[in-house]
Amino acid sequence: MAFYRERVAPRIINVVCGSKSLRPLRARVCAELTGDVVEIGFGSGSNIGFYAGAVTSVTAIEPSDVAWKLAGKRVASSAIPIERAGLDGQSLPFPDASFDSALTTWTLCTIPDPIAALREVRRVLRPGGALHFLEHGLAPDLKVQKWQYRLDPLERRVAAGCTFTRPVVEMLTTSGFAIKEIDVFYEKSAPKFAAAESLGIAVPA
């Protein structure tokens, strides 16, 4: 199981999360990023190419060596400096108020303790900073939620710990964020149980 999680799953995620259908969503969530950005769950660098022109640097938090290796060509071709500087979003190795913006895309579903990770993000944001998020989670419809809870055990095995049922907005507010902008919708290229998306901006409350 460790071999699958460490060596196989990152390659599957690279393909699935790098699909063309998701590119417009990546463009939307990255559009207003500014300054020094910390990206939690950098993965294989699928957001490279969508960073806004006001971004000056990106600090990548990514636990998977395989994912970072897959990101190599994208990182090398980026006009924006990108550095891998952490492995664990739940414990960021930076002083308070280190970044202007933070970014998560399909990350909070897998982090073992997403509340701890969000509190760390809040800690390292500078005054006036914001978290830009694009996350799938618990659906707004009860019928879809029932399927999510039924399929969660299988999802966690197949997708290296990913879960369908995390309440994105509740996690953000519990962690000390206020929602500035949000769009909740079903992404059309996947079944509803896997495609309940929340895209928006949150700021420290």
Residue pairs with C-beta under 8 A, 6 or more apart in sequence:
4 160
5 160
5 161
6 64
6 66
7 66
9 159
9 160
10 43
10 44
10 64
10 66
10 67
10 70
10 160
11 66
11 70
12 159
13 43
13 44
13 67
13 159
13 160
14 43
14 44
14 46
14 67
14 70
17 43
17 44
17 46
17 105
17 106
18 44
18 46
19 189
21 187
21 188
21 189
22 46
22 187
22 189
23 50
25 134
25 187
25 197
25 199
26 46
26 47
26 50
26 105
26 134
27 50
28 134
28 199
29 50
29 103
29 105
29 132
29 133
29 134
29 199
30 47
30 50
30 51
30 52
30 103
30 132
31 50
31 52
32 52
32 130
32 132
32 201
33 51
33 52
33 54
33 55
33 101
33 103
33 132
34 52
34 54
34 55
34 100
34 101
35 54
35 55
35 56
35 99
35 100
35 101
36 56
36 57
36 59
36 98
36 99
36 100
36 101
37 51
37 55
37 57
37 58
37 59
37 99
37 100
37 101
37 102
37 103
38 58
38 59
38 61
38 92
38 94
38 98
38 99
38 101
38 102
38 103
38 121
38 124
39 47
39 58
39 59
39 60
39 61
39 102
39 103
39 104
40 61
40 89
40 102
40 103
40 104
40 107
40 111
40 117
40 121
41 61
41 62
41 89
41 104
41 105
41 106
41 107
41 110
41 111
42 60
42 61
42 62
42 67
42 68
42 71
42 84
43 62
43 64
43 67
43 71
43 105
44 67
44 68
44 70
44 71
44 74
45 60
45 70
45 71
45 74
45 75
45 82
46 74
46 105
47 103
47 105
48 71
48 74
48 75
48 77
48 78
48 80
48 82
49 74
49 78
51 58
51 80
55 80
55 101
56 80
56 81
57 80
57 81
57 82
57 83
58 78
58 80
58 81
58 82
58 83
59 82
59 83
59 85
59 86
59 94
59 99
60 68
60 71
60 82
60 83
60 84
60 85
60 86
61 84
61 85
61 86
61 87
61 88
61 89
61 92
62 68
62 71
62 84
62 86
62 87
63 87
63 88
68 84
75 82
85 93
85 94
86 92
86 93
86 94
89 107
89 111
89 117
89 120
89 121
90 111
90 112
90 113
90 116
90 117
90 120
91 116
91 120
92 120
92 121
92 123
92 124
94 124
95 124
96 123
96 124
97 124
97 125
97 126
97 127
98 124
98 126
99 124
99 125
99 126
99 129
100 125
100 126
100 128
100 129
101 125
101 129
101 130
101 131
101 132
102 121
102 124
102 125
102 129
102 130
102 131
102 132
103 131
103 132
103 133
104 121
104 131
104 132
104 133
104 134
104 135
105 133
105 134
105 135
106 134
106 135
106 136
107 135
108 114
108 117
108 118
108 133
108 135
108 137
108 166
108 168
108 171
109 135
109 136
109 137
109 162
109 163
109 164
109 166
110 159
110 160
110 161
110 162
110 163
111 117
112 161
114 166
114 171
115 171
115 174
115 175
118 131
118 171
118 172
118 175
118 176
118 177
119 175
119 176
121 131
121 175
122 131
122 175
122 176
122 177
122 204
125 131
125 204
129 203
129 204
130 180
130 201
130 202
130 203
131 172
131 177
131 201
131 202
131 203
132 200
132 201
133 168
133 172
133 198
133 199
133 200
133 201
133 202
134 197
134 198
134 199
135 166
135 168
135 197
135 198
136 164
136 187
136 194
136 195
136 196
136 197
136 198
137 164
137 165
137 166
137 167
137 168
137 196
137 198
138 145
138 148
138 164
138 165
138 166
138 167
138 168
138 196
139 145
139 148
139 164
139 186
139 192
139 193
139 196
140 184
140 196
141 192
144 192
144 193
144 196
145 165
147 192
147 193
148 164
148 165
148 193
148 196
149 164
149 165
151 164
151 193
152 163
152 164
152 165
155 162
155 163
155 164
155 194
156 162
156 163
164 193
164 194
164 196
168 198
169 179
169 182
169 198
172 179
172 202
173 179
173 205
176 204
176 205
177 202
177 203
177 204
177 205
178 202
178 203
178 204
178 205
179 200
179 201
179 202
180 200
180 201
180 202
180 203
181 200
181 201
182 198
182 199
182 200
182 201
183 197
183 198
183 199
183 200
184 196
184 197
184 198
185 197
185 199
186 192
186 195
186 196
186 197
187 195
187 197
188 195
189 195
